[in-house]
Amino acid sequence: MPREGTILIRAFKSTENKDFVRAVDCGFIKEEAEHHGKSLRYFGLPSEGLYDIIAWNKFLRELVAVEMGARSDPSSKQSLLISRALQLGYHNKLTLLRGEINEIILNDRDEVGQRVPYPFELVNLDYGGSVLYPDRIRIDALEVLINRQRPTDFLLLITSNVREYDQRELLETQDRIRKEIIQYRPDLDIQIKDFFMKINGSSDEKTSLFRQVVHVHFLIKHVAEQNRYEITCMPALLYEGSKATRLLHYIFRLRYQRSSSTKVVSSQSLIDVLCQSLQEIVCDKLKGIRPPFEITL
């Protein structure tokens, strides 16, 4: 029995779907290690259970984990993470940064003054909410992160909740995408308008998720290319997490173009990204969900 006054910390438990996502990621992580010719430096949010690290350990040489902990008792989950690392034998390659990850990135140091030891070949941002909030803190942090990663090639993983917190910005982003495309392909204007009209007007939850997927892909693609990275956006994965939470998982491969002096234009075009299917995890299989409107070139 716990002593009186002891705060019980409930450790995060993995799910079958999350394990499936990790298995998908593992294929890309293996390719990333082969690209670099060595195991990878990891930065991210593995939780106190270190499930990501366990799944990918053979491809990782150094771990920089971030843990904020519970507001009432932040040190408890941080201690659990360290204890877990000791149990698994990872402690010699683990650095723990304490605090909220976006604030750590923006301040370039954690709550006890430790600096973020850039660069990393693998970044895993397993968010508890959405990418897009009105305060834009996650957007600002992503911009800083990608800039400070230069000139290192890396794999970026992002997981977010499907809930929308800034519908107006999602719609305004769609208009920016349309304007960018029709600068070079004015003949596609009607098709692009129809594409977004079908997304915004759909009563089907899965179809409406393309709003967020398009926003996140456009966001990361833009920031990466501005920082002279060639980027490939993989199809997003839709799955159900713990407590029936609907989640979206994104995979991005970034390759720095050292000789470039301007914004990079990636081989994967914006239209290519719009035309991608959304992949849903159903019974340990991937089921494709096509966009609601096919753009023909």
ABEGO torsion letter per residue (X at the ends): XBBBGBBBBBBBBBBAAAAAAAAAAAAAAAAAAAAAGBBBBBBEBAEAAGAAAAAAAAABABBBBBBAEBAABAAAAAAAAAAAAAAAGAAAABBBBBEBAAAAAAAGBBAAGBBBBOBBABBBBBBABBABBAAGAAAAAAAAAAAAAOABBBBBBBBBBABBABAAAAAAAAAAAAAAAAAABAAAAAAAAAAAAAAAABABAAAAAAAAAAAAAAAAAAAAAAAGBBBBBBBBBBBBBBGGBBBBBBBBBBBBBAABABBBBBABBAAAAAABBBBBBBGGBBBBBBBABBBBX
